[in-house]
Amino acid sequence: MLNITIINRQKRYKVNQLPIRKLAKFLLEKSGKRGGIIWGDVSVVLVEDQESRDVNRAHLGHDYATDVISFNFDPMPGDTENEWHGEIVINVDFVCRTGPTYKGPNHELALYLAHGCDHLSGADDNTSQRRQQMRHRELRWLRGAKQQGLNLTLLTA
């Protein structure tokens, strides 16, 4: 059974947790359909540059802040065979820096969340073709979220 936890560790920007939770649920359902995945506990952790850099260095060996990092966790005792757990770490400083260059910080945060869900479900962007496939899928998911009337105002002034 899907349980989404939002952990806001950054202090610079005001986030709307309920729309983030609803969008995460929608995106996890979409990403789960690709591989027959049943989601268990998934955390969305919102961080600043320094924590993003620390996580990136500790887990991936890269000494720089990045946009989004996803982690899958092993099943817990009592889980069904296909029940997956994970964590998506999103750098909100990165969102707010790059967002204005594209479609704005709200769209950028939604896109990073979609990207994290895509990675959690096993997608990989290690080639140009795979990156394009992921981006195409993630944008399709976000269009679907808008069509379903989900509130994509994830950050407020």
GIJOZI-V721798 format. One record per backbone hydrogen bond with DSSP energy under -1.0 kcal/mol. NH is the residue of the N-H (numbers start at 1). CO is the residue of the C=O. If there is no record, write none. Layout:
nh: (NH:NH)
co: (CO:CO)
//
This chain:
nh: (3:5:7:9:16:20:21:22:23:24:25:26:27:28:29:30:31:32:33:37:38:40:42:43:44:45:46:47:52:53:54:55:56:57:58:59:60:62:64:69:71:73:79:83:84:86:87:88:89:90:91:92:95:96:97:98:99:101:102:104:108:109:110:111:112:113:114:115:116:117:118:119:120:121:122:123:131:132:133:134:135:136:137:138:139:140:141:142:143:144:145:146:147:148:149:150:154:156)
co: (40:42:44:46:154:16:17:18:19:20:21:22:23:24:25:26:27:28:29:32:82:84:3:86:5:88:7:90:48:49:50:51:52:53:54:55:56:56:62:89:87:85:76:80:38:41:71:43:69:45:67:47:91:92:93:94:95:98:99:99:104:105:106:107:108:109:110:111:112:113:114:115:116:117:119:118:127:128:129:130:131:132:133:134:135:136:137:138:139:140:141:142:143:144:146:145:152:14)
//
